[in-house]
Amino acid sequence: MRAVIVGSGSEIPPTVVTNRMLSRVMDTSDEWIRERSGVETRYYVEPGTTTSDLGVAAARRALVAARVEPSAVDLVVFATMTPDHYFPGAGPLLQAKLGLGNVPCFDIRQQCVGFLYGLQLVDAHVRAGLARTVLLVGAEVHSGFMPYTAANWDYLYGRTDVPPTPAEHEWNSRFRHLTVLFGDAGAAVVMRAEEDGSRGVIDQVLGTDGAEYDKLYVPGTGFKHRPYTDPEQFARGDHIPVMDGRYVFKLATTRMVEVAQQVLERNRVTIDDVSLVLMHQANRRINEHCQKVLGIPDAKVIHNIQKYGNTTAATIPLLWDEAAREGRLRQGDLVLLVAFGAGMSWGATLVRA
């Protein structure tokens, strides 16, 4: 018994934001962003659109693609680091909006590796006979992290001719190394129990080392503080992520290569046996380094960071959905999924499409 991906779907917000648009509100440029990350555009939701909204839209498309009725779903796993509310998680909100039965809903917080951790959770439930038809969703609304004022947003979109004040421009520029990377998106897959064992999740290797979590984290708005949020935290910018870019780059390239090699070796397959490699889309340079070390031909790697930026838990299912819709993913293909994220956490998964 294995959990097989039988359908996928995605939801991209309608508003595209170019690098040049971002340069209107901070000290950056198209060349600076492309050189450091590979990002050219990203998409943001309009105020009021939530992470669960993106997840619901993606899930509906995945159910249609899988030819599965919502009433057949008996488990939901929702991966996100940007839930609609501090609590509850996005899973129950998706369950209600989709009109599902009173099924169990897991909300998981492994950030950029969330989808791979979700795959293991789904696969374990299927193998244990606890679920047969599962919705696995990854969605994010990162635009809530952006430090811009309402007037800055209007200037970014060209809706006003009033630029940021010098103080606002300096404040926005302080966070540019992170804010230029992220976009909003939702993606989902339907997974179903199948008994022939030839398809589905083959194997996974996951890992975590929290010793230096503070190299990539949000220092404020947590229960380490009393109260967990206050005006002083916002004045310091503690509600916005911080990252030691050099450390994260080095650890990501090391761990992603190691974990990919581990899952291939213990299943006695090589890159030659793999049809596609889908890597988390955090930074094009990270993925190109891993590709070179692992000896992966260009034809087997898909990038979409240039279009969407880093969409965290949505990146890998979004890649899967695009590959499926473009005809690059065929039944029987062996696919390697690899990711690294905050925590620090990492993982690699082999899936037979």
Protein Blocks (a to p, Z undefined) as FASTA:
>chain_A
ZZddfbdcddddfbdcdfklmmmmcccdfklmmmmnopabdcdddehiafklmmmmmmmm
mmmmnopafklpgbdcdddfbdfbfbdcfklmmmmmnopacdddddddehjmmmmmmmmm
mmmmmmnopafbdcddddddfklmpccdfklmmmmnopaccdcdfklmmmmmmmmmmmmm
pccddddddddddfklpgcjfbdcddddfklmmloccfbhpakbccfbdfklmmnopmpc
cddfklmmmmmmmmmmmmmmmmmmmnopafklpmbdcdddfbfklmmmmmmmnopafklp
ccfklmnopnhjmmmmmmmmmmmmnopacghiacddddddehiacddddddZZ
